[in-house]
Amino acid sequence: MTLKIDLEKFKRAHRAFQEYMLKRSGVPFSSFEHPFLVDTEIAYKWKVYQEAKNALNLPKWESWKRQSGRILQSVRNACHPKISANILEHRYGLQHSSEAALYKVKDEEISTLESKLYYFFLGGMDTPQEFGQRFDVLADYLRENSLGCNWAFMSYLAFLLSPQQYFPIRPSRFDALLAYYGVEQKISGSVSWRRYTTLLELAEILKQKLSLYGIPNAIEIQSYMWVVSYLLRTETANRFNDVDDAYIPDFEAELKLRMKQAEERERIGLLGEKFIYEQETLKLQKAGRNDLAKLVKIVSFVDNYSYDIRSFDLDGTEIHIEVKTTTRSPKNDDGFWLSEKERIQAEVDEQWVVYRVWNINTVPTYQNLGNIVLNPHPNWRLQAASWYVKRQTG
């Protein structure tokens, strides 16, 4: 990664972002599960993705290759205003929309365009190393055949391919963001993978800087970038760019903000423990084990255990449950933090398990992941993320 950003400007922008989140919702920004950010920026993009993915119907494309027009129509459907919402531009009709190329193509050229679209989506892995070439092949074809190649359309297709890695963009907004952070490269102009990777690098830098708030996926970090770019255009812009002002830290305001962030994390965690306590009690009661149901206990209330709940299997075997709770849905869940103390407990305690709870603010669901330290789960892996610096004595 060669991109670098102005850290002082990042801090200024992030403070403005925090203030904006708090002002609009009354809830401090403590994670990318923030209700205002989810409601206004994140949730609808995942809805767009799901509906567009269904409209594309990629599993059918292999058979559709022999039926000219089927693949093209599926991409048109995925780009339709009712699905793509405000991600694509439709104010001036389909011939002048973001996806105008899909309607400008001549009948005799449809099969060629479809082959390029097939290659774009199904021509290999979706890693940046492999996908970048396919991205440029489609962009070059659109330009060479005077069909029109714009950022909104190309980045939208990349987003539909892999929303965990790629995101839609509007070049003017993101150019302003790059310039604010002190990055000389621009996005606007000819569409190319090289230019797109500039934004992907910026997203990776911001992910690292914001790791305190969790591990954001591509749509979450794009939503953060979009909000900051919006703030740059409002009355806060002067405050962003007034770099000559002496920075006077407001410790009282920062203390209040951090206390509210901690309170929100505790609220989410406690709701998760309550939910699992109820589920475990109900499980045992339904099985006719009222004797065991009475013994289920939230041990985190009374002592500093390395798990949260003591429960039982139906045969009476004791289980030690560590509850990890999120407001996200399972499909948007990138992971959770496991402390070193919890990891050590898992290594010596075969009764220790992790329950992952999702959608705690709406309709909670959960899954028992087992002892992911002693018995790695196929869908989850441990990744070192912090260090403890211990003082040496004696």
PAVEXVEX-980883 format. One record per residue: residue in one letter; x, y, z of N, C-alpha, C, O in turn. Coordinates in steps of 0.1 Angstrom, whole numbers, plus 2048, in hexadecimal, padded with zeros to 3 digits. Example, Ala and Ser with C-alpha at 12.3 -4.5 7.8 and 13.67 -1.06 7.14 Angstrom:
<dodos>
a8847C784E87B7D384E8847DF84E88E7DF855/s8807EA8478897F584788180084F88680B850/
</dodos>
This chain:
<dodos>
m8087F480080080080080980C80081180F809/t8078157F68108217F480882D7F880F8387FA/l7FC82D7F97F48397FC7F683D80A7F7835814/k7F784B80C7F885081A7EE85C81B7EB863811/i7E985E8277DF8688297E48718347EC86D83D/d7DF87D8357E288783F7DB88384C7CE88484C/l7E287F8567DC8798627D488486A7CA881870/e7D989086A7D289B8717C589E86A7BB8A0871/k7C589E85D7B88A08567AE8948597A289685A/f7B48888597AB87D85C7A587E86A79987C86B/k7AD8838747A788588179C88F88179288E888/r79F89A87A7958A58797888A087377D8A2878/a78989986877D89386177688986A76A88986A/h77E88187177787787977087D885765879888/r77588888A76E88E895761894890756894897/a76189A8847558A087E74B89487B73F89687D/f75088987774787D874741879881735876881/q74887888C74387489973887E89D72D87A8A2/e73B88B89C7318958A072589489871989589D/y72689188B71A890882712884886706885886/m71887988871186D88D70986F8996FD86B89B/l7108768A37098788B06FE8828AE6F38818B4/k70088D8A66F68978A46E989189D6DE8958A1/r6EB8898936E088488C6D88798936CD87688F/s6DF87289C6D88678A36D78678B26CF8608B8/g6E086F8B86E186F8C66E98638CC6EA8618D8/v6EE85B8C26F684F8C67048518C27078548B6/p70E8508CA71C8518C67218468BD71C83B8BD/f72A84A8B47308408AB7398378B374483B8B6/s73682A8B573E8218BC7428158B374A80D8B7/s73B8138A873D80889F73680B89272F815890/f73980388773380587B72580087B71E7FF870/e7207FB8867127F788870A80388D6FE801891/h71080F88C70981B8916FB81C88A6FB81C87E/p6F081E8916E381E88B6E18288806DA824876/f6E68348826E383E8776EB83B86B6E683C85F/l6F883686C7008328616FA8268596F982684D/v6F581D8616EF81185B6E28158546E0811848/d6DA81D85A6CD8208546CE8298486C682783F/t6D78328486D883B83D6E28378326E083B826/e6EC82F8356F682C82B6F881D8286FB81981D/i6F88158336FD8088316F27FE82D6F37F6824/a6E67FE8346DC7F48326D77F48246D57E981E/y6D480081E6CE8008116D87FB8076D37F57FC/k6E57FD8096EE7F77FF6EF7E87FF6F07E27F5/w6ED7E280B6EC7D480B6DF7CF8056DF7C47FF/k6D57D78066C87D38006C97D47F16C57CB7EA/v6D07DE7EC6D37E07DE6DB7D47D96D77CE7CF/y6E57D07E06ED7C57DC6E57B87DB6E67B17D1/q6DD7B57E56D57A87E56CC7A87DA6CB79E7D3/e6C57B37D76BB7B37CC6C27B37BF6BD7AC7B5/a6CD7BA7BD6D47B97B16DB7AC7AE6DB7A77A3/k6DF7A57B96E57987B76DA78E7B26DD7867AA/n6CE78F7B86C37877B36C078A7A56BD78179D/a6C07977A16BD79B7936C87967896C479177E/l6D479678D6DF7917856DE7827826DF77D777/n6DA77B78D6D876C78B6E57657856E375E77B/l6F076878A6FD7637846FD754782704750779/p6F774C78B6F873D7886F273977B6F572F776/k6E97427756E373F7686EB74375C6E973F751/w6F674B75F6FD75175370474774A70574973E/e70873C75070F73274770672D73C70A72B731/s6F972A7406EF7257366EB73172D6E772F722/w6EB73D7336E674972B6F074D7206EC755718/k6FC74972170674D71770274970970674F700/r6F973F7086F573A6FB6E77416F76E273E6EC/q6E374B6FF6D67516FD6D97606FD6D8767707/s6DC7666F16DF7746F16D477D6F76C977C6F4/g6D97867006D07907066CC78D7146C879671B/r6CD7807186C977C7266D37827306CE78873A/i6E078172E6E97877386E87967386E879C743/l6E779C72C6E57AB72C6D97AF7336D97B973A/q6CE7A87326C17AC7386C37AB7486BD7B374F/s6CA7A174C6CC79F75A6D47AA7616D17AE76C/v6DE7AF7596E67BB75E6DD7C775E6DE7CF767/r6D57C97536CC7D47536C37D475F6C07DE766/n6BE7C87626B57C676E6BC7CA77B6B67D1783/a6C87C677C6D07C97886D37D878A6D57DD795/c6D37DF77E6D67ED77F6C97F677F6CA80277F/h6BE7F077E6B17F777E6B080078A6B47FD795/p6AA80C7886A88167936A281079F6A58147AA/k69880779D6918017A969A7F97B16977F67BD/i6A57F47AC6AF7EC7B36BB7F47B76BF7F47C3/s6C17FB7AE6CE8027B06CC80E7B96D68147BD/a6C08137BA6BD81F7C36C682B7BE6C782D7B2/n6CC8327C76D383E7C46E283B7C06EA8447BF/i6E682E7C06F482B7BD6F782E7AE7028327AB/l6ED82C7A66EE8307986E683C7946DC83F79B/e6EA84378A6E384F7866D884C77B6DC846771/h6CC85177D6C184E7746B985A7716AD85976C/r6BD8667746B58727736B18757646A787B762/y6B987175A6B887574D6B486A7436B786A737/g6AE85F7496AA8547406B584A73E6C184C741/l6B183E73A6BA8337396C683572F6D1831731/q6C383D7246CE83F71B6D98497206E384A71B/h6D684F72B6DF8587316E28557406E785D748/s6DE8497446E08447516EE83F7536F683F74A/s6F283B75F6FF83576270282975A70D827755/e6F78217586F98147506F58167426F080C73C/a6F682273C6F282472E6F881A7246F181771A/a70481572770A80C71E70180071B7027FA710/l6F97FC7256F17F07236E67F27196DF7E9715/y6E37FF7176D880270E6DD8087006D58086F6/k6E980C7006EF8126F46F48066EB6F68086DF/v6F77FB6F06FD7F06E96F47EC6DD6E87EB6DF/k6FA7EA6D16F37E66C66F07D76C66F77CF6CD/d6E57D36C06E17C56C06EC7BB6BD6EE7B16C3/e6F37BF6B26FE7B66AD70A7B56B77137AD6B5/e70A7BE6C17167BF6CA7127B96D871A7B86E1/i7057B56DA7017B16E77097A46EC70D7A46F7/s70B79B6E371278F6E77207926EC72578C6F5/t72779B6E573479F6E97347A66F773C7A3700/l72B7AF6F972A7B67067277AC71172C7AD71C/e71E7A270E71B79871872779071B72978C727/s72F78D71273B78571574578D71E74B787726/k74579A71C74D7A37257477A373374F7A373D/l73A7A47347347A4741735796748738796754/y73578B74073777E74674577D74B747778756/y74F78274475D78174875E78A75576678675E/f75879575575979F76175479876D75B798778/f74979176D74378B77974877D77C74A779787/l74A77577174D76777375A76276D75C75676B/g76376B76A76F76876377B76476C786762767/g77876377978375F782780763790774766793/m78A7637997887677A77857767A878877E79F/d77F77A7B377C7887B57877907BD78479B7C2/t79378A7BE79E7917C57A279D7BC7A179C7B0/p7A77A77C27AC7B37BB7B67AF7B07B67B57A5/q7BF7A57B37C97A27A97C379C79C7C779F791/e7B879479E7B278D7927A779678C7A5797780/f79F79D7957947A47907987B17897917B5780/g7A37B778D7A77C47877A87C37777A47CC770/q7AD7B87727AF7B67647A17B675D79F7BC753/r7987AE76378A7AD75E7837BB75E77B7BE755/f7857C27687807D07697847D875E77C7DF757/d7917D875B7967E07507927DB7427907E3739/v7907CE74178B7C973477D7CE73077B7D2725/l7747CE73A7677D37387677E37357617E772C/a76F7EA73D7707F873C7757FC72E770805727/d7807F57297867F871C77C7F571177B7FC708/y7747EA71376A7E67087607F170775C7F56FC/l75A7F671375080071275580D70C74E813704/r76181170E76781D70876981B6F97668236F1/e76F8106F677380D6E876780D6DF76880F6D3/n75B8096E474F8076DC7458136DF73A8126DB/s74B81E6E574382A6E77368276EE72C82E6EB/l73681E6F772A81B6FF72982470C71F825713/g73582A70F73583271C73A82972773481F72A/c74482E72E74982773A74B83174575383B744/n74383075074383975B745832768743826769/w74A83A77274D83477F74182E78674382378C/a73683578572A83078D727822788724819791/f72681F77B72281277672D8087797297FD77E/m73A80B7767448017787467FD7877487F178A/s74680778F74780479E73B7FD7A373C7F57AD/y7307FF79E7237F87A27247EA79F7217E17A7/l7297E779372B7D978F7357D27987337C679B/a7407D979B74A7D37A47447D07B27477C67B8/f73C7D97B67347D87C372C7CB7C372B7C47CC/l7247C97B871C7BD7B67247B07B671F7A67BA/l7307B17B17397A57B173D7A17BF73C7967C2/s7427AB7C67477A87D47457B47DD74F7BC7DE/p73A7B67E47387C17ED7417C17F97417CB800/q7477B67FC7507B680775E7BD8047657C080C/q7607BE7F776D7C47F276C7D17EB7747DA7EC/y7617D27E27607DE7D97537E67DC7497E07E1/f7537F27D97487FB7DC7458057D174E8087C9/p73980A7D07368147C573B8217C973D8247D5/i73E8297BF7448377C173E8417B873883E7AE/r73F84E7BD73C8597B57498617B574E8667BF/p7508637A975E8687A975F8767AF7698787B5/s75687F7AD75888D7B275988D7C17618937C7/r7508857C77508857D675D87E7DB7638837E5/f7618747D576D86D7DA77A8747D67848737DD/d77A87B7CB7858847C878888E7D37938917D7/a77C8947D777D89E7E27838987EF78A89F7F6/l77F88C7F17838857FD7928827FC79A884806/l79787D7F17A587B7EF7AD8877F17B88877F7/a7A88927EB7AF89F7EC7B08A47FA7BA8A97FE/y7A58A28017A58A680F7AF89F8187B68A4820/y7B08928157BA88981D7C888B8187D288681E/g7CA89480E7D88968097DD88D7FF7E988B7FD/v7D48857F87D887C7EE7D78837E07CD8897DD/e7E28827D87E28897CC7DB8827C17D68897B7/q7D98757C17D286E7B77C38727B67BE8757C0/k7BE8717AA7B08737A87A98677A27AF85F79C/i79C8667A479485C79F78D86079178D858788/s78886C79178187178578A870779796872779/g78386D76E78A86B76178885D75C77E85775F/s79185975478F84B74E78E841759797840762/v78483875778282D76178D82275F78F81D754/s79481F76A79E8157697A080E77779D815781/w7A58027777A77FB7837B280278C7B1802798/r7BC8087857C680F78C7C181A7957C481C7A0/r7B782278F7B182D7967A88287A17A882D7AC/y7A181D79E7988177A97A08137B579B8147C0/t7AC80D7B27B48087BE7B88137C77BB8117D3/t7B88207C27BC82B7CB7B182C7D67B582E7E2/l7A582A7D279A82B7DD79A81E7E579881F7F1/l79E8137DF79F8077E77AA8087F27A88037FD/e7B580E7EE7C08117F77BC81A8027BF81880E/l7B58257FE7B082E8087A68278127A782A81E/a79E81F80D79581781679C80F82079980E82B/e7A780881B7AF8008247B680882F7B680483A/i7BB81482B7C181D8357B78218407B982084C/l7AB82483B7A082984579C81D84D79981F859/k79B8118487988058507A280485C79D801867/q7AE8068597B98048637B780F86E7B880D87A/k7B581C8697B38278727A782687B7A682B886/l79D81F87679081E87D78E81088378380C886/s7998088847977FB88A7927FA89878D7F089C/l79380689F78D8068AC77E8038AC7787FF8B6/y7788068A17698048A07657F78997597F5896/g76E7EE89876B7E18927727E088477B7E8881/i76E7D687D7757D387076A7D58657627CD862/p76A7E185F7607E58567627DD84876D7DB844/n7577DA8427587D48357587E082B7577EB82E/a7587DC81E7597E781374E7F18147507FD812/i7417EC8167367F58167367FE822732809821/e73A7F982D73B80183974580C83874381783C/i75180983375B81383275881D82675B828827/q75181881C74C82181174282B817742837813/s73982682072F82E82673683982F73184582F/y74083583674883F83E74E84983574D855838/m75484582A75A84E82175085881A753864818/w74485281773A85A81173586581B733871816/v73386282772E86C831739877833736882833/v74687383475087D83575188682975389282A/s74F88081D74F88881174389281174489D80C/y73888D81772C8968187308A282172C8AD81E/l73689F82C7398A98367438B38307438BF834/l74B8AF8277558B882174E8C28187538CD816/r7418BF81473A8C880B7318D281372B8DB80D/t72F8CF8207268D782872D8E282F7398E582C/e7268E983872D8F48407388F08487408F884D/t73A8E384B7458DE8537528DE84B75D8DC851/a7518E083E75D8DF8357688E983A7748E683A/n7648F583D76E8FF8427758FA84E7818FC84F/r76E8F48577748EF86377E8E48607888E2866/f77A8DB8567838D08527908D684D79B8D1851/n7908E084579C8E583E7A38F08457AD8F5840/d79E8F48507A58FF8587B08FA8607B08F986C/v7BB8F58597C68EE85F7CE8F78677D78F286F/d7CD9048667D690D86D7D191087B7D8915884/d7C490D87E7BF90E88B7C69058957C98FA892/a7C990B8A17CF9028AB7C58F88B07BA8FC8B3/y7C98EC8B17C08E28B67BF8E28C57C98E08CC/i7B38E48CA7B18E58D97A88D98DC79C8D98D9/p7AD8CF8E27A58C38E579A8C68F079D8CC8FA/d78E8C18ED7838C28F67828B58FE77B8AC8FA/f7898B490978A8A891077D8A4916779898917/e7758AE91B7688AA92175F8A491675889A919/a75E8AA90A7568A590075A8978FC75288E8F9/e7688958FA76D8888F776A87E9017678728FE/l76B88190E768878918759873918756868919/k75087D91574287A914740870908738867909/l7468738FD74586B8F174985D8F47438538F0/r75585C8FA75A84E8FC75284690775083A905/m74C84E91074484791A737842913732837916/k73284A90A72684590272983A8F97218318F8/q73583A8F373982F8EB73A8228F37368178EF/a7408238FF74281790773481290C73180690D/e72B81C90F71D81891371681190870F80790B/e7188158FC71180E8F17178008EF70F7F78EC/r7247FE8F072A7F18EF7257E88FA7217DC8F8/e7247ED90671F7E59117107E290F70C7D7913/r7087EB90A6FA7E89086F87DD8FE6F07D3900/i7007DD8F36FF7D28E97037C58EF6FD7BB8ED/g70E7C58F67137B98FD7097B39077077A7907/l7047BC90F6FA7B79196ED7B19136E87A7918/l6E97B89086DD7B39026DF7A58FC6D779C8FC/g6EC7A38F76EF7968F16EF78B8FC6EB7808FA/e6F578E9086F57859136E77819186E477691A/k6DF78B9186D178991C6CA7809136C2777916/f6CC7829066C677A8FB6CA76C8FC6C27638FC/i6D77698FE6DC75B8FF6D875590B6D574990C/y6D775C9166D27579236C47529216C1747926/e6BC75A91B6AE7569186AD74A90F6A5741911/q6B57499056B573E8FB6BA7319026B47278FF/e6C473290A6C97269116BF72191B6BC71591C/t6B972A9226AE72692C6A371F92569E715929/l69E72591A69372091269671290C68E70990C/k6A37119076A77049026A56F990C6A06EE909/l6AA6FB9186AA6F192269B6EE9276986E392A/q6936F99286856F792C67E6EF9226766E6926/k6806F29156786EA90B67C6DB90B6746D3907/a6896D990F68D6CB9106896C491D68D6B891F/g6826CB92567E6C59326896C593C6886BE946/r6936CD93B69E6CE94469D6DB94C6A66E394C/n6916DD9546906E895C69A6E996769E6F496C/d69F6DD96B6A96DD9756B66E49716BD6EB978/l6B96E29646C56E995E6C26F795B6CB70095C/a6B66FA9566B27089526B471195E6B871D95C/k6B170C96A6B27159766C17189796C3722980/l6CA7109736D87129776E071B96C6EB71F96F/v6D971E9616DF7279576E273595E6D973A964/k6EE73A95C6F27469636FA74F95A70374A953/i6F875C95B70176695470C76995E70B771967/v71776295D72276396772977096573077496F/s72877795A72F78495872978E962730798964/f71D78C96771779597171E79597E71E79E986/v72478998272978798F73878699173D78799C/d73F78398674D78198875478397A74E784970/n76178397A76978696E76D779967779776967/y76377296376576595B76A76894D769774949/s77075E94777476093976975B92F76C757924/y75D75B93475175892C74575F93374776493E/d73A75F92C72F76793172475F93871E764941/i72175393271574C93771973D93A720737932/r71473894571672A9487087249456FE72794A/s70971A93C6FC7139386FF70493770A6FF93C/f6F66FC9316F86EE9316F26E89246E96ED91E/d6F96DD91F6F36D59156E76CD91B6E66CC927/l6E06C79136D46BF9186D86B39206D06AF929/d6E46AE91E6E96A39266EF6A79346F369F93B/g6EE6B49366F46B99437026BE9427076C494C/t7086BD9377166C29367166D193670F6D892F/e71F6D793F7206E59407276EB9347306E692F/i7226F79307286FE92572A70C929722712930/h73671292573A71F92873972891C741726912/i72F73191B72C73890F73274791072F74E919/e73A74A90673F75790373675D8F97357588ED/v72F7688FC72576E8F372B77A8EC7317838F2/k72B77A8DE7307848D672478A8CE71E7838C6/t7217968D071479C8CB7177A78C17207AF8C3/t70E7A88B770F7B38AE7017B78A96F87AF8AA/t7007C38A46F37C889E6F37C48906E87C6889/r6FD7BF88A6FE7BB87C6F67AE87A6F37A7883/s6F37AC86D6EE7A08696F979686670479A864/p6F678986570077F862708781855714780855/k70178684B70778883E71179383E71A794836/n70F79D8477187A98487227A88537287B1857/d72479C85972C79A86473A79686073C78B85A/d74479F86375279C85F75A79686A765791868/g75579687775D79088275A79788F7537A1890/f7617938997607998A676D7978AE7767908AA/w76E79F8B977B79F8C177A7938CB7707918D2/l78578D8CD7877838D77937878E079E7888DA/s7917898EC79C78D8F57A67828F77A37768F5/e7B27858FB7BD77B8FE7B877390A7BB76790A/k7B27799137AD77191F7A376791A7A375C91F/e79A76B91179076190C79675690479274B905/r7A075A8FC7A77508F47AE7468FD7AD73A8FA/i7B574A9087BC7419117B17389187B472C919/q7A673E91C79B73692279772B91879571F91C/a79572E90C79172490279B71990079770E8FE/e7A871C9017B27129007B270790B7B56FC909/v7AD70B9177AE7029227A06FD92679F6F592F/d7957039207887009247806FA91877C701910/e77F6ED9187786E690D7696E990D7626E6903/q7646EE9187556F2919752700914747704913/w75D70791175C71590C7577158FD75D70E8F5/v74D71E8FB74871F8ED74572E8EA7437368F4/v7447328DE74073F8DA73273F8D47307378CA/y7297478D871C7498D271D7578CB71F7618D2/r71B7578BE71B7648B770C7688B57047618AF/v7097748BA6FB77A8B96FB7858AF70378E8AF/w6F17848A66EF78F89C6E279689D6D97918A4/n6E17A28976D57AA8976CF7AC8A56C37AB8A6/i6D77AF8AE6D27B08BC6C87BC8BE6C07BB8C7/n6C87C68B56BF7D18B66B17CE8B06A87D68B1/t6B17C38A86A47C18A069F7B38A46987B18AE/v6A27A989C69E79B89E6AA7938A06B078E896/p6AF7918AC6BC78A8AF6BB77B8AA6B17748AB/t6C77778A56C97698A26D77668A76DF76F8AA/y6DA7598A86E87568AD6EC7488A86E47408A2/q6F97458A96FF7398A670A7358B071273D8B4/n70A7288B37157238BC72071F8B37207168AB/l72B7278B47377248AC74171A8B274B7178AC/g73D7158BE74570B8C57527128CA75371E8CC/n75C70A8CE76870F8D37717118C77787088C2/i77171E8C27787218B57877218B778E7238AD/v78C7208C379A7208C679F7128C57A970F8BE/l7997098CC79D6FB8CC7986F38BF79F6EB8BA/n78D6F78BA7876F18AE7836FC8A47777008A4/p78C70089C78970B89277D70988A77A6FD886/h77571388976971388176C71587277471E86F/p76570E86976970F85B76671E85576C72284C/n75D72585C75973285776073E85F75D74985C/w76873A86876E74587177C741874780735875/r78574B87579374987879875388179475F881/l7A174F88A7A77588937B276188C7B975C884/q7B276D8907BC77788A7C17808957BA78789B/a7CF7808977D47888A27D279789E7D479B893/a7CE79F8A87CA7AD8A57D07B78AF7CE7C38AD/s7D67B28BA7DB7BC8C47E67B58CD7E87A98CC/w7ED7BD8D47F77B88DD7F67BE8EB7F17C98ED/y7FA7B68F57FA7BA9038087BC9078107B3906/v80B7C890B8197CB90F81A7CA91F8157D2926/k8217BF9238227BC93182F7C093783A7BF931/r82E7C69428397CB94A8417C095083B7B7956/q84E7C094E8577B595385B7B99618607C4963/t85A7B096B85F7B39788687A897D86879D978/g8707AB9878797A298D88579E98588D796989/
</dodos>
